[in-house]
Amino acid sequence: MKYIKFIWALSLFIFLGYSLLAYIYFPDSGVMVMGATETESAMVMSKSNFFYSSMGILLFINIVLAGLGASVLHLPQQLIMVPNKAKWLQTKEAQQQLLESVKGWTKGLATLINGLLLSTLGVIYRTQGHDIEAPKVEYSPMVFSVLIFAWLIAYFFIMKSPKETED
């Protein structure tokens, strides 16, 4: 878990870079976010609205998850949802381990959500049709969704009990 913070920050910078690249290459006529169906017309946004919306979503999700991870010990005990809560809250050392574990887990979740947003941006970039050599990422959002689900399940294994410290 000690490299999660670095990977999380790297995912933020990669998303920012790819968003700026996409902003440069998106057509001025607009970005087709959702294609037309039989009953609905295509949803098109201006490229600046798309850029600021995607960055706003990214920042909101990351700020909420980072805040949640950092404030776990300030919540009332009834709202702390961890297996073996009594062991986690027993000593100051265990509480610090809980804080570090939750911060790492929430940053890992934020990293995976950043990957999902990045791959969705890649799909939208590719569907604009002006860059034939763009990487094929059609299945990446589904892969990231499965990884997010696996990370949610991993929470129960990561938080099973605090590590015993030798005195």
N, C-alpha and C positions, 0 to 999 in steps of 0.2 A: 504494500500500500504506500510505501514511501516515494515511489515514482509517479503516483497518480497525479499529484499536483503539477509536475512538469508536463505530463501528457495532456492534462486538462488545459494548461496555458497554451501549449502547442496547438491543440485543437481550436482554441479561440483565434489564434493568429492565422491558422490555415483557413478558417472560415472567413475571416476578414479579408485575407488575400484573394481568395477565390471569389468573394462577393465583389471586390473591386475589379477583378478581371472580368467577371460577368457583366458588371455595370458598364465597363468600357465597350464590350462587344455586343451588348444587347442593342437591338434596333431602337432608333428614336421614336418609332411609331408605337412602341409599347411591347410589353412582355406578356405572352399568353401563359397564364398561370394554370388555367383549366381549359381543356379542349371542349369543343362543342359536342353536345349529345343530340339525340333526336328531339328532346323537349326543351333543352336549354342552349343558349348561345354561349360562345366562348367567353371566358373571363379574362380581360386584358387590363393590365395595370401599366402606368408609366414606369419607366425604368428607375426613376428616382424614388417613386412611391414603393416599388418592389424592394429596392435596396434598403431604404429606411425601415420598412416593415420587417424585413428579414433580420436586420440588425437589432431592431427593437425586441423581436421575439427571442432572439439569441440572448440578449442581455437580460431580459426579464427572467427567463428560465434559469440562467446561470446565477443571477443574484438571489433568486428565491432558494435555489438548492444550496448555495454557499451559505446563505443566512440560516437556513434550517440546520445545516450541519454544524455551524458554529454556535448555535443557540440551544442545543439539545439539553444541556445541563441547567438552563434557565427556565425550562418548561416545568409545569407542575408534574409531579411523579405519575399522575394518572394518564398524562398524555405521552409519556415516554414509552414507545412501543418497541421493546427489545425482549428476546427470550432471556430467561433467567434475570429478570430485572433486579431482583433482590441482591444477587451477587454483583451485578454491575454497579449498584449504588451503595454497596456496603462500605467501601473505603475510598479515600481520596485518590489512591493509585488506580483503583478500578474505574473510578469516575473519569480520570484522565485518559485511561485506555479506551473507555467508551467514547469520549469526545473525539479522540484521534481516529477511532474506527468509524464513527459516524461521519466525520469530516471526509475521510478517505472514501467511504462508500458513496456519499452524496456527490463528491467530485468525480468519482467513477461513473455514476449515473449521468451527471452533466456532460461528461466526455462522450458517452454513448449517444446522448440526445444531440450533442453537437455534430456527431458523425451522421446521425439521421437527418438533421437539417442540412448538412453539407451534401449528403448524397441526394436529397430532394432538390437542392439547388442545382446539382449536376444534372439531374433528370430534366429540370426545367430549362437549363442552359442547352442541353442537347436537343430538346424538342423544338427549339427556335429554328433549327434547320440551317443556320448560316455557317456552322462549323462542322463539317463532315468528319474531321479528324478528332473530334471531342471523344474522350473516353466513354465507353459504354457502361452506364451505371444503372440500368433499368432495374436490376434486382437488388441493388445496394440498400434501398430503404427497407426492403423486406428482411434482409440480413441483419441490419441494425435493429429492426423491431424485435427479431428473435433474440439478439444479444441483450437488448434492454430487458426483455422478459426473463432471460437467464440471470441477469444481474439482480433483478428483483427477487428471484428465488435464492440467489447466493447470499442475500442479506441474512437469512436465517442460519446459514453455515458460518458466515463471518462473525455474527453476533452471538454464537452459541454460549460462550462464557469467557470471562476475562482470563488472560494468561496469569498463571501463578508466578509470583515473584519470590525469589529466595531471600531470606533475611540474613 
